[in-house]
Amino acid sequence: MKHLHPPGWVPAKGYANGVSARGTQIFVGGQIGWNAQQQFESDDFIAQTAQTLRNVLAVLAEGGAGPEHMVRMTWYILDRSEYNARLKELGQVYREVIGRHFPAMSCVQVAALIEARAKVEIEVTAVLPD
């Protein structure tokens, strides 16, 4: 895997502008902040994000991958203001669960998610090297 960073661009913080990779692709469908029994343990945005990231890792592990294999991550959030206000906490929980693996990322505010209690949904693409 190679991070793609055009010359002269300001360094990306907490994400990659682009990633190139070769190997077996793993597509993780949108994960939300409920546990393995599909029950929410919290309505807090940061707590749900931590659980969502743990769910992503569980699916990756099932495919023989880890966070270091992630090449793309898309976040769907309900509240852009809360996301921005809690960036420090968000960064801390991301590093605790994922480590310092930063794929190409997008974050989109949406009007609603299918599960009414969900505050965040994350989907990931990973590539296991050949």
C-alpha positions in Angstrom: 0.0 0.0 0.0 1.2 3.5 -0.9 -0.2 6.8 0.3 -0.6 9.3 -2.5 0.3 12.8 -1.6 0.8 15.3 -4.4 4.0 17.5 -4.1 3.4 20.9 -2.5 0.2 19.9 -0.8 -0.3 20.6 2.9 0.1 17.3 4.8 -3.2 15.5 5.4 -3.9 15.1 9.1 -5.8 12.0 10.2 -6.5 10.7 6.7 -4.8 10.1 3.4 -5.6 12.0 0.2 -5.2 8.8 -1.8 -4.0 5.2 -1.5 -2.8 2.7 -4.0 -2.8 -1.0 -3.3 -2.7 -4.4 -4.9 -4.2 -7.6 -3.6 -7.4 -9.2 -2.3 -10.1 -6.6 -1.7 -12.3 -6.6 1.3 -15.5 -4.5 1.4 -17.0 -3.8 4.8 -20.6 -2.7 4.7 -21.8 0.2 6.8 -21.2 -0.6 10.4 -22.9 1.3 13.2 -22.4 1.6 17.0 -24.3 -1.4 18.2 -22.8 -4.5 19.7 -22.7 -8.1 18.2 -26.3 -8.6 19.4 -27.4 -5.5 17.5 -28.1 -3.6 20.8 -27.0 0.0 21.4 -25.1 0.4 24.7 -24.9 4.2 24.4 -26.4 7.1 22.6 -23.2 9.1 22.9 -21.5 10.0 19.6 -18.0 9.1 20.7 -19.1 5.8 22.4 -21.0 4.8 19.3 -18.0 5.7 17.1 -15.7 3.5 19.2 -18.1 0.6 18.9 -18.5 1.2 15.1 -14.7 1.1 14.7 -14.5 -2.1 16.7 -17.2 -3.6 14.5 -15.2 -2.6 11.4 -12.2 -4.4 12.8 -14.2 -7.5 13.6 -15.3 -7.7 10.0 -11.8 -7.1 8.7 -10.4 -9.8 11.0 -13.0 -12.2 9.6 -11.3 -11.6 6.2 -7.8 -12.0 7.6 -7.2 -8.2 7.5 -6.4 -5.5 10.1 -6.6 -1.8 10.2 -3.2 -1.5 8.4 -5.0 -2.9 5.3 -7.7 -0.2 5.1 -7.4 1.9 2.0 -10.8 3.7 2.0 -13.2 4.7 4.8 -16.5 6.6 4.5 -18.2 8.1 7.5 -21.9 9.0 7.6 -22.7 11.2 10.5 -25.9 12.9 11.7 -24.4 16.1 13.2 -21.5 17.9 11.6 -21.4 20.4 14.5 -20.9 17.7 17.1 -18.3 15.9 14.9 -16.3 19.1 14.6 -16.8 20.1 18.3 -15.5 16.7 19.4 -12.6 16.2 17.0 -10.1 15.8 19.8 -12.1 13.0 21.5 -12.8 11.5 18.1 -9.1 11.4 17.2 -8.3 9.8 20.6 -10.9 7.0 20.2 -9.8 6.4 16.6 -6.2 6.0 17.6 -7.2 3.7 20.6 -9.2 1.4 18.3 -7.5 1.7 14.9 -4.1 3.0 15.7 -2.2 5.2 13.3 -3.6 3.8 10.1 -5.1 6.5 8.0 -6.8 5.5 4.8 -8.4 7.8 2.2 -11.4 9.1 4.0 -14.7 11.0 3.3 -17.2 12.2 5.9 -20.7 13.1 5.0 -23.5 14.6 7.1 -26.8 12.8 6.4 -30.3 13.5 7.4 -30.9 10.1 9.0 -29.5 6.6 9.2 -31.7 3.5 8.9 -31.3 2.6 12.6 -32.9 5.4 14.5 -30.5 5.4 17.5 -27.4 5.3 15.2 -25.3 8.5 15.2 -22.6 7.3 12.8 -22.2 4.7 10.1 -18.8 3.7 8.6 -17.9 1.6 5.6 -14.4 0.5 4.7 -12.5 -1.0 1.8 -9.3 -2.9 2.7 -6.7 -4.6 0.5 -4.6 -7.6 1.6 -1.4 -7.5 -0.3 -0.6 -10.2 -2.9 
